[in-house]
Amino acid sequence: MKTHARTLRQSKAHSPEKTVMTTAPAPATDPAIDERVQRRQLENSVSLTGPESLRCRWYRLRLTIAEMNYATRRLAELQTRLP
């Protein structure tokens, strides 16, 4: 099933105040890329001081390491259960 993005198109026959809603196919993009773009836009919209930025980066690094440790531990558990 295709997703569609709504776009506004002004009709030349009508006044500029009136707009017509059309449905156009949305470009196929990777959700991970969309998430990274949204995160980058959010990071650019907020200005942090030096210590706040360092604390944020440290927190994200700790989360990443925790996720990697969990994935490694889970993979080891699954491999030991296999015959």
N, C-alpha and C positions, 0 to 999 in steps of 0.2 A: 504494500500500500504506500503510495507516494504522499509525502507531506507537502502542504502548500502554504506559502507565505502570502499574507494579504498586503497588497500595495494600493496606494491611492493614485488615481489617474484623473486629471481634470478633463472634463469634456469641453471641446472648443465651442460647441453650440450653446453651452450654458455660461452663466456668469462665473467669475472666479470663486465665488463663495460656495458653489455647489461642486461636490466631488463625487466620483464614482468609485466604488470599491470593486477591485478585480482580484481574481485568485490566480496567482502565478506559481509555478513549481519552485520550491525552495531548493537552493543548491545543496548537493549532497556533501556534507562535511563530517569529519570525525568528531564525536562528542568530546573526546579528550582534548582536541585542539580548541574547541569552543570553550571548554572549561579553563584552559590555560590563558586564552585571550581575555576572558572575563576576569580572571584573577589578576592578570597584568594591568587591565584597565582599573580595577579596584585599587591595586597598589599604587598606581600613578595618581589616583584621585585623592589619596590621603598622604599627607606629608608627615613623616616621623622624625623625631630627633635622633641623634646618633645612638644614644643608649637604647632607645625604644626599638630602633631598627635592628641593632645587635641582638636584643632580647627576642625579637620576632624571628630573626634568622636562626638563632639558637634553638628556639622552640620548634620550628619547622624541621631542623636537622634532627632533633631528638625524636620527633614523630616519624620521620622517614626511617631512622635506625630501628625504632620500635616495630614498624611495619615489616622491615626486612627480617628482623629477628623472628617475628611471628611467622612469616612465610617460610623461613628456613626450618623452624621447629615443626610447623605443620607438615611440611614436605617430608621431613625425617619420620614423623609419626606415620604418615601414609605409606612410606616405603617399607617400614618395618612390619606393617600389617599385611603386606602382600606375600603370597605364598612363594 
